[in-house]
Amino acid sequence: MSAITHGAGRRPVEPILARLGWAAWEWLARPLHYRAVHRLHVAAETGDRERLRAMLAPTVSVVVDSGRGDASGVRVVQGIEDASVLLEHGFARPEGVSVDERSVNGQAGLIVSRAGASIASVAVDFTGRRISMVWVRLDPVHRRHWNSVYA
């Protein structure tokens, strides 16, 4: 028998089904993540520490990247207590700063801006229903083409 009848050269189905299953999960979970990011935004901005802590996974990490391009510009905070304090402080809005719920890297996130210019982006990762990682990027130069429409 030839190799074709034995299926040689055919791609296995399992990896395709696994990718399809993951894509379906991301599509189904997307509205839940956007609502969770909204609740994170409200809890941090209003200083509702108990509500904020309830949303965070026990092993939550907050990564703040200054955008300098080297490791010295990255700070990591771990644990519910430290993460909640940092998020409350980060979302306490001074005059002229706005926080908008928008898509960041294709997922639910927040854009912090001052006078219409982006000064930070916040991406949120989940483990189940809890927030497991918050990524804060502070370099507007890398975001100047976000949401631009090219002709």
Backbone as ProteinMPNN parsed JSONL, in Angstrom:
{"seq_chain_A": "MSAITHGAGRRPVEPILARLGWAAWEWLARPLHYRAVHRLHVAAETGDRERLRAMLAPTVSVVVDSGRGDASGVRVVQGIEDASVLLEHGFARPEGVSVDERSVNGQAGLIVSRAGASIASVAVDFTGRRISMVWVRLDPVHRRHWNSVYA", "coords_chain_A": {"N_chain_A": [[0.84, -1.179, 0.0], [0.343, 2.266, -0.554], [1.964, 5.212, 0.835], [0.147, 7.207, 1.109], [-2.376, 6.071, 1.556], [-1.977, 5.117, 4.089], [-1.906, 7.389, 5.499], [0.379, 8.909, 5.728], [2.149, 11.923, 5.876], [-0.022, 13.426, 6.444], [-1.445, 15.848, 8.574], [-1.613, 15.596, 12.111], [-4.714, 15.459, 13.872], [-5.205, 16.216, 16.524], [-3.584, 18.498, 17.527], [-4.746, 20.565, 16.043], [-7.41, 20.516, 16.884], [-6.963, 21.15, 19.561], [-6.016, 23.799, 19.375], [-8.273, 24.966, 18.259], [-10.127, 24.541, 20.312], [-8.971, 26.136, 22.332], [-9.146, 28.673, 21.129], [-11.913, 28.929, 20.98], [-12.526, 28.989, 23.714], [-11.241, 31.404, 24.475], [-12.787, 33.202, 22.982], [-15.308, 32.859, 24.152], [-14.753, 33.594, 26.805], [-14.021, 36.241, 26.662], [-16.018, 38.445, 27.055], [-16.417, 38.113, 29.818], [-13.893, 38.695, 30.835], [-13.62, 41.401, 30.111], [-15.623, 42.516, 31.706], [-14.567, 41.882, 34.217], [-12.2, 43.392, 34.19], [-13.339, 45.909, 34.168], [-14.533, 45.88, 36.736], [-12.192, 45.695, 38.268], [-10.999, 48.164, 37.639], [-12.914, 49.989, 38.715], [-12.926, 49.223, 41.462], [-10.227, 49.682, 42.218], [-9.938, 52.407, 41.638], [-11.842, 53.622, 43.295], [-10.892, 52.95, 45.737], [-11.714, 50.661, 47.06], [-10.647, 48.386, 48.854], [-11.192, 45.783, 49.872], [-12.929, 44.654, 47.963], [-11.229, 44.747, 45.774], [-9.136, 43.032, 46.609], [-10.549, 40.631, 46.686], [-10.773, 40.015, 44.028], [-8.276, 39.289, 43.182], [-5.873, 36.742, 42.503], [-4.261, 34.49, 44.817], [-1.532, 34.334, 44.252], [-0.946, 36.593, 42.781], [0.73, 38.839, 40.549], [2.15, 42.022, 39.907], [3.493, 43.683, 37.302], [5.533, 46.31, 36.521], [6.665, 48.168, 33.936], [8.977, 50.447, 32.972], [9.662, 51.092, 30.432], [12.197, 51.613, 29.577], [13.767, 49.752, 28.361], [15.67, 48.096, 29.472], [16.516, 45.752, 32.102], [16.571, 47.139, 34.499], [14.489, 48.891, 34.532], [12.207, 47.548, 35.2], [9.826, 46.543, 37.535], [8.575, 44.309, 39.963], [5.815, 43.269, 41.815], [4.5, 41.115, 44.235], [1.817, 39.078, 45.484], [-1.303, 39.426, 47.262], [-1.681, 41.56, 49.132], [0.44, 43.512, 48.659], [0.039, 43.93, 45.911], [-2.587, 44.963, 45.819], [-2.299, 47.392, 47.198], [-0.49, 48.739, 45.497], [-2.016, 48.866, 43.108], [-4.218, 50.414, 43.949], [-2.897, 52.819, 44.545], [-1.837, 53.396, 42.008], [-4.131, 53.845, 40.502], [-5.293, 56.02, 41.675], [-6.418, 58.902, 40.672], [-4.768, 61.75, 39.589], [-5.41, 65.246, 38.897], [-6.505, 65.811, 35.584], [-5.796, 63.363, 34.5], [-6.887, 60.473, 32.845], [-8.536, 57.29, 32.845], [-9.208, 54.751, 30.691], [-11.219, 52.048, 29.656], [-10.08, 49.747, 27.501], [-9.092, 47.729, 24.683], [-6.086, 45.98, 25.011], [-3.305, 44.74, 23.538], [-4.975, 42.913, 22.262], [-6.64, 41.985, 24.263], [-8.727, 42.419, 27.21], [-8.201, 45.526, 28.8], [-6.634, 48.515, 30.139], [-6.194, 51.975, 29.414], [-4.179, 54.587, 30.308], [-4.236, 58.044, 30.29], [-3.076, 61.405, 29.724], [-4.052, 64.613, 29.067], [-4.984, 63.753, 26.582], [-2.924, 62.192, 25.582], [-1.456, 58.989, 25.595], [-0.157, 57.58, 28.52], [0.298, 55.257, 29.831], [-0.244, 51.705, 29.643], [-2.367, 49.044, 30.617], [-2.478, 45.692, 30.972], [-4.302, 42.734, 31.629], [-4.127, 39.54, 33.029], [-5.689, 36.351, 33.535], [-6.42, 33.694, 35.836], [-8.584, 31.309, 35.831], [-11.326, 32.75, 37.362], [-10.031, 34.737, 38.648], [-7.704, 37.469, 38.922], [-4.501, 37.063, 37.782], [-2.19, 38.249, 36.876], [-0.952, 41.5, 36.346], [0.001, 43.717, 33.969], [1.828, 46.573, 33.546], [2.659, 49.099, 31.418], [4.773, 51.768, 30.821], [5.565, 53.478, 28.648], [4.989, 55.786, 26.334], [5.95, 56.087, 23.716], [6.125, 53.64, 22.396], [3.487, 53.108, 21.953], [2.328, 54.781, 20.122], [1.072, 54.201, 17.695], [-1.194, 52.806, 18.287], [-4.445, 51.633, 17.779], [-4.704, 53.048, 15.426], [-5.868, 53.956, 12.206], [-5.011, 52.902, 9.112], [-4.734, 54.096, 5.824]], "CA_chain_A": [[0.0, 0.0, 0.0], [1.13, 3.496, -0.626], [2.024, 6.018, 2.056], [-1.041, 8.068, 1.166], [-3.478, 5.354, 2.187], [-1.673, 4.977, 5.516], [-2.016, 8.7, 6.132], [1.669, 9.58, 5.872], [2.132, 13.285, 5.364], [-1.202, 14.139, 6.942], [-1.241, 16.475, 9.879], [-2.469, 15.024, 13.154], [-5.897, 16.262, 14.16], [-5.233, 16.662, 17.913], [-3.141, 19.885, 17.727], [-5.719, 21.475, 15.432], [-8.546, 20.572, 17.806], [-6.538, 21.862, 20.769], [-6.016, 25.233, 19.056], [-9.664, 25.359, 18.071], [-10.729, 24.6, 21.646], [-8.443, 27.313, 23.025], [-9.723, 29.861, 20.492], [-13.316, 29.001, 21.406], [-12.54, 29.435, 25.107], [-10.923, 32.835, 24.507], [-13.929, 33.93, 22.456], [-16.372, 32.807, 25.154], [-14.336, 34.252, 28.044], [-13.733, 37.66, 26.429], [-16.907, 39.364, 27.786], [-16.167, 37.977, 31.254], [-12.657, 39.411, 31.144], [-13.878, 42.838, 30.032], [-16.365, 42.896, 32.921], [-13.644, 41.792, 35.352], [-11.315, 44.559, 34.124], [-14.158, 47.045, 34.611], [-14.637, 45.806, 38.198], [-10.863, 46.046, 38.783], [-10.863, 49.607, 37.468], [-13.78, 50.67, 39.685], [-12.471, 48.933, 42.826], [-8.952, 50.359, 42.471], [-10.126, 53.857, 41.572], [-12.63, 54.076, 44.445], [-10.208, 52.57, 46.973], [-12.422, 49.552, 47.702], [-9.575, 47.402, 48.997], [-11.745, 44.432, 50.056], [-13.418, 44.204, 46.653], [-10.045, 44.554, 44.948], [-8.46, 41.811, 47.069], [-11.361, 39.464, 46.326], [-10.597, 39.749, 42.599], [-6.9, 38.894, 42.909], [-5.429, 35.394, 42.851], [-3.29, 34.554, 45.92], [-0.168, 34.487, 43.737], [-0.978, 37.674, 41.795], [1.923, 39.662, 40.347], [1.987, 43.257, 39.142], [4.76, 44.018, 36.655], [5.55, 47.687, 36.029], [7.787, 48.341, 33.016], [9.139, 51.871, 32.672], [9.864, 51.252, 29.001], [13.583, 51.984, 29.282], [14.375, 48.744, 27.505], [16.585, 47.222, 30.2], [15.905, 45.124, 33.279], [16.493, 48.066, 35.634], [13.232, 49.627, 34.459], [11.088, 46.647, 35.482], [9.593, 46.257, 38.95], [7.553, 43.285, 40.148], [5.23, 43.174, 43.147], [3.751, 39.862, 44.302], [0.942, 38.872, 46.624], [-2.526, 40.226, 47.276], [-1.532, 42.801, 49.905], [1.27, 44.484, 47.938], [-0.589, 44.24, 44.622], [-3.754, 45.831, 46.015], [-1.812, 48.737, 47.548], [0.07, 49.332, 44.281], [-3.097, 49.172, 42.173], [-4.96, 51.564, 44.482], [-2.065, 54.011, 44.349], [-1.716, 53.663, 40.581], [-5.395, 54.311, 39.935], [-5.734, 57.269, 42.31], [-6.189, 59.793, 39.534], [-4.544, 63.182, 39.768], [-6.146, 66.119, 37.972], [-6.113, 65.763, 34.18], [-5.46, 62.004, 34.077], [-8.076, 59.64, 32.654], [-8.322, 55.858, 32.657], [-10.243, 54.236, 29.8], [-11.23, 50.606, 29.44], [-9.895, 49.481, 26.075], [-8.356, 46.519, 24.363], [-4.629, 46.1, 25.037], [-2.749, 43.502, 22.991], [-6.049, 42.004, 21.909], [-7.405, 41.513, 25.416], [-9.268, 43.481, 28.055], [-7.158, 46.288, 29.466], [-6.882, 49.916, 30.471], [-5.257, 52.963, 28.887], [-4.088, 55.777, 31.157], [-3.8, 59.154, 29.443], [-3.06, 62.765, 30.255], [-4.217, 65.589, 27.985], [-5.199, 63.045, 25.332], [-1.77, 61.373, 25.208], [-1.315, 57.783, 26.415], [1.04, 57.546, 29.367], [0.488, 53.882, 30.306], [-1.229, 50.688, 29.291], [-2.499, 48.016, 31.643], [-3.04, 44.438, 30.473], [-4.674, 41.895, 32.765], [-4.222, 38.105, 32.757], [-6.566, 35.668, 34.481], [-6.402, 32.268, 36.102], [-9.983, 31.112, 36.204], [-12.038, 34.019, 37.509], [-9.22, 35.684, 39.406], [-6.619, 38.149, 38.214], [-3.23, 36.446, 38.153], [-1.068, 39.098, 36.484], [-1.269, 42.821, 35.814], [1.163, 44.262, 33.274], [1.724, 48.02, 33.362], [3.729, 49.586, 30.532], [4.802, 53.22, 30.963], [6.314, 54.177, 27.602], [4.052, 56.144, 25.267], [6.555, 56.035, 22.384], [5.807, 52.35, 21.786], [2.052, 52.995, 21.749], [1.811, 55.891, 19.322], [0.268, 53.73, 16.561], [-2.337, 52.015, 18.752], [-5.79, 51.963, 17.31], [-4.656, 53.926, 14.263], [-6.429, 53.387, 10.99], [-4.137, 53.241, 7.996], [-5.439, 54.086, 4.537]], "C_chain_A": [[0.882, 1.238, 0.0], [1.062, 4.241, 0.702], [0.782, 6.884, 2.21], [-2.192, 7.341, 1.855], [-3.233, 5.109, 3.672], [-1.728, 6.319, 6.234], [-0.679, 9.393, 6.336], [1.592, 10.959, 5.238], [0.916, 14.082, 5.81], [-0.892, 14.706, 8.317], [-2.141, 15.816, 10.913], [-3.592, 15.996, 13.525], [-5.843, 16.869, 15.565], [-4.729, 18.095, 18.104], [-4.117, 20.912, 17.153], [-6.925, 21.628, 16.35], [-8.191, 21.322, 19.084], [-6.537, 23.367, 20.526], [-7.434, 25.755, 18.896], [-10.376, 25.488, 19.42], [-10.274, 25.82, 22.418], [-9.032, 28.593, 22.434], [-11.181, 30.03, 20.899], [-13.414, 29.49, 22.847], [-12.244, 30.931, 25.197], [-12.1, 33.664, 24.01], [-15.058, 33.978, 23.483], [-16.021, 33.601, 26.413], [-14.141, 35.752, 27.886], [-14.688, 38.609, 27.155], [-16.705, 39.302, 29.297], [-14.921, 38.752, 31.657], [-12.859, 40.922, 31.084], [-14.654, 43.321, 31.252], [-15.456, 42.872, 34.138], [-12.673, 42.971, 35.358], [-12.077, 45.813, 34.539], [-14.271, 47.048, 36.14], [-13.305, 46.14, 38.857], [-10.67, 47.55, 38.754], [-11.663, 50.355, 38.533], [-13.276, 50.457, 41.111], [-11.176, 49.67, 43.153], [-9.132, 51.867, 42.524], [-10.891, 54.396, 42.782], [-11.985, 53.711, 45.775], [-10.913, 51.467, 47.743], [-11.466, 48.364, 47.811], [-10.113, 45.976, 49.138], [-12.244, 43.855, 48.731], [-12.245, 43.898, 45.724], [-9.33, 43.258, 45.324], [-9.225, 40.553, 46.67], [-11.184, 39.076, 44.861], [-9.237, 39.153, 42.267], [-6.631, 37.455, 43.328], [-4.392, 35.499, 43.968], [-1.857, 34.79, 45.451], [-0.066, 35.605, 42.705], [0.363, 38.409, 41.741], [1.532, 40.901, 39.562], [3.368, 43.615, 38.615], [4.634, 45.426, 36.098], [6.825, 47.861, 35.222], [7.861, 49.805, 32.625], [9.356, 52.124, 31.191], [11.275, 51.655, 28.626], [14.293, 50.962, 28.411], [15.375, 47.853, 28.205], [15.899, 46.721, 31.469], [15.767, 46.082, 34.457], [15.193, 48.861, 35.643], [12.005, 48.788, 34.761], [11.014, 46.384, 36.979], [8.444, 45.259, 39.044], [7.122, 43.269, 41.609], [4.384, 41.913, 43.162], [2.917, 39.788, 45.574], [-0.215, 39.849, 46.644], [-2.329, 41.561, 47.971], [-0.758, 43.862, 49.122], [0.636, 44.892, 46.611], [-1.767, 45.186, 44.801], [-3.337, 47.248, 46.381], [-1.275, 49.443, 46.306], [-1.031, 49.725, 43.297], [-3.935, 50.354, 42.656], [-4.184, 52.855, 44.251], [-1.996, 54.388, 42.87], [-2.982, 54.205, 39.946], [-5.97, 55.523, 40.648], [-5.4, 58.378, 41.324], [-5.925, 61.225, 39.957], [-5.34, 63.965, 38.717], [-5.604, 65.966, 36.551], [-5.742, 64.389, 33.664], [-6.753, 61.205, 33.955], [-7.668, 58.191, 32.438], [-9.502, 55.331, 31.852], [-10.103, 52.732, 29.656], [-11.195, 50.349, 27.943], [-9.152, 48.171, 25.896], [-6.858, 46.819, 24.349], [-4.066, 44.749, 24.605], [-3.83, 42.456, 22.731], [-6.85, 41.453, 23.073], [-7.879, 42.694, 26.245], [-8.135, 44.196, 28.777], [-7.587, 47.715, 29.723], [-5.809, 50.781, 29.829], [-5.326, 54.177, 29.804], [-3.553, 56.901, 30.285], [-3.889, 60.476, 30.192], [-3.098, 63.703, 29.064], [-4.32, 64.9, 26.626], [-4.051, 62.171, 24.878], [-1.658, 60.176, 26.152], [-0.036, 57.846, 27.226], [1.294, 56.15, 29.92], [-0.589, 52.978, 29.73], [-1.215, 49.631, 30.381], [-3.182, 46.811, 31.005], [-3.243, 43.511, 31.662], [-4.794, 40.447, 32.303], [-5.022, 37.44, 33.872], [-6.177, 34.211, 34.644], [-7.782, 31.949, 36.643], [-10.684, 32.455, 36.248], [-11.211, 35.08, 38.212], [-8.094, 36.258, 38.559], [-5.297, 37.579, 38.709], [-2.033, 37.333, 37.834], [-1.599, 40.412, 35.943], [0.028, 43.374, 35.236], [0.933, 45.749, 33.044], [2.925, 48.464, 32.537], [3.668, 51.104, 30.494], [5.526, 53.958, 29.847], [5.407, 54.523, 26.434], [4.639, 56.068, 23.862], [6.169, 54.745, 21.672], [4.326, 52.203, 21.479], [1.5, 54.037, 20.796], [0.946, 55.451, 18.151], [-0.921, 52.878, 16.993], [-3.614, 52.547, 18.155], [-5.789, 52.976, 16.175], [-5.277, 53.203, 13.076], [-5.553, 53.86, 9.839], [-4.912, 53.121, 6.686], [-4.709, 53.233, 3.532]], "O_chain_A": [[2.01, 1.233, 0.494], [0.232, 3.951, 1.564], [0.412, 7.251, 3.326], [-2.907, 7.941, 2.658], [-4.182, 4.914, 4.432], [-1.608, 6.371, 7.459], [-0.616, 10.386, 7.06], [1.016, 11.118, 4.161], [0.842, 15.288, 5.574], [-0.166, 14.106, 9.11], [-3.3, 15.511, 10.629], [-3.411, 17.213, 13.488], [-6.393, 17.95, 15.774], [-5.396, 18.865, 18.796], [-4.29, 21.995, 17.712], [-7.406, 22.74, 16.57], [-9.021, 22.049, 19.631], [-7.003, 24.131, 21.371], [-7.755, 26.855, 19.346], [-11.135, 26.432, 19.64], [-11.077, 26.472, 23.085], [-9.382, 29.507, 23.181], [-11.635, 31.149, 21.137], [-14.277, 30.306, 23.171], [-12.93, 31.65, 25.923], [-12.382, 34.726, 24.566], [-15.692, 35.018, 23.664], [-16.898, 34.214, 27.022], [-14.098, 36.471, 28.884], [-14.21, 39.522, 27.829], [-16.808, 40.32, 29.981], [-14.9, 39.394, 32.707], [-12.324, 41.649, 31.921], [-14.385, 44.402, 31.775], [-15.556, 43.742, 35.002], [-12.355, 43.497, 36.424], [-11.513, 46.688, 35.196], [-14.123, 48.096, 36.77], [-13.282, 46.8, 39.896], [-10.227, 48.143, 39.737], [-11.136, 51.259, 39.181], [-13.206, 51.409, 41.889], [-11.038, 50.222, 44.244], [-8.537, 52.532, 43.371], [-10.617, 55.504, 43.243], [-12.474, 54.116, 46.83], [-10.73, 51.346, 48.955], [-11.475, 47.462, 46.974], [-9.535, 45.049, 48.57], [-11.997, 42.687, 48.428], [-12.267, 42.916, 44.983], [-8.961, 42.475, 44.449], [-8.62, 39.529, 46.354], [-11.423, 37.926, 44.494], [-9.057, 38.577, 41.195], [-7.099, 37.004, 44.373], [-3.702, 36.515, 44.057], [-1.057, 35.381, 46.176], [0.811, 35.568, 41.842], [1.037, 38.576, 42.758], [0.69, 40.843, 38.666], [4.301, 43.825, 39.39], [3.74, 45.708, 35.3], [7.929, 47.721, 35.748], [6.933, 50.346, 32.023], [9.244, 53.264, 30.74], [11.53, 52.004, 27.474], [15.31, 51.272, 27.791], [15.893, 46.924, 27.585], [14.836, 47.21, 31.853], [14.928, 45.861, 35.33], [14.835, 49.445, 36.666], [10.879, 49.259, 34.598], [12.014, 46.044, 37.611], [7.466, 45.349, 38.302], [7.953, 43.257, 42.518], [3.633, 41.656, 42.221], [3.271, 40.364, 46.602], [-0.122, 40.957, 46.115], [-2.763, 42.592, 47.459], [-1.241, 44.979, 48.942], [0.687, 46.061, 46.228], [-1.931, 46.118, 44.015], [-3.956, 48.209, 45.924], [-1.57, 50.617, 46.085], [-0.979, 50.808, 42.713], [-4.32, 51.205, 41.855], [-4.747, 53.86, 43.816], [-2.086, 55.565, 42.521], [-2.92, 54.943, 38.962], [-7.033, 56.01, 40.266], [-4.237, 58.748, 41.162], [-6.763, 61.847, 40.611], [-5.871, 63.388, 37.767], [-4.392, 65.988, 36.338], [-5.401, 64.255, 32.488], [-7.607, 61.248, 34.84], [-6.591, 57.905, 31.914], [-10.652, 55.447, 32.273], [-8.994, 52.209, 29.547], [-12.129, 50.679, 27.212], [-8.65, 47.587, 26.856], [-6.421, 47.798, 23.744], [-4.328, 43.731, 25.246], [-3.621, 41.263, 22.953], [-7.661, 40.545, 22.889], [-7.476, 43.833, 26.007], [-7.222, 43.559, 29.301], [-8.751, 48.075, 29.547], [-4.654, 50.37, 29.713], [-6.401, 54.725, 30.044], [-2.533, 56.738, 29.614], [-4.654, 60.639, 31.142], [-2.272, 63.6, 28.158], [-3.802, 65.407, 25.631], [-4.183, 61.466, 23.877], [-1.753, 60.332, 27.37], [1.037, 58.128, 26.694], [2.382, 55.876, 30.425], [-1.684, 53.419, 29.38], [-0.179, 49.359, 30.988], [-4.324, 46.9, 30.553], [-2.441, 43.509, 32.597], [-5.47, 40.154, 31.318], [-5.029, 37.909, 35.01], [-5.672, 33.577, 33.717], [-8.105, 32.283, 37.783], [-10.642, 33.215, 35.28], [-11.661, 36.217, 38.353], [-7.605, 35.629, 37.62], [-5.007, 37.607, 39.905], [-0.976, 37.191, 38.448], [-2.567, 40.441, 35.183], [1.032, 43.483, 35.938], [-0.051, 46.138, 32.414], [4.071, 48.228, 32.919], [2.625, 51.672, 30.17], [6.074, 55.027, 30.115], [5.084, 53.654, 25.625], [3.881, 55.991, 22.896], [5.912, 54.757, 20.468], [3.941, 51.251, 20.802], [0.281, 54.158, 20.68], [0.152, 56.249, 17.651], [-1.591, 52.286, 16.146], [-3.824, 53.755, 18.045], [-6.773, 53.69, 15.983], [-5.207, 51.978, 12.974], [-5.379, 55.059, 9.622], [-5.65, 52.159, 6.475], [-5.154, 53.105, 2.392]]}, "name": "protein", "num_of_chains": 1, "seq": "MSAITHGAGRRPVEPILARLGWAAWEWLARPLHYRAVHRLHVAAETGDRERLRAMLAPTVSVVVDSGRGDASGVRVVQGIEDASVLLEHGFARPEGVSVDERSVNGQAGLIVSRAGASIASVAVDFTGRRISMVWVRLDPVHRRHWNSVYA"}
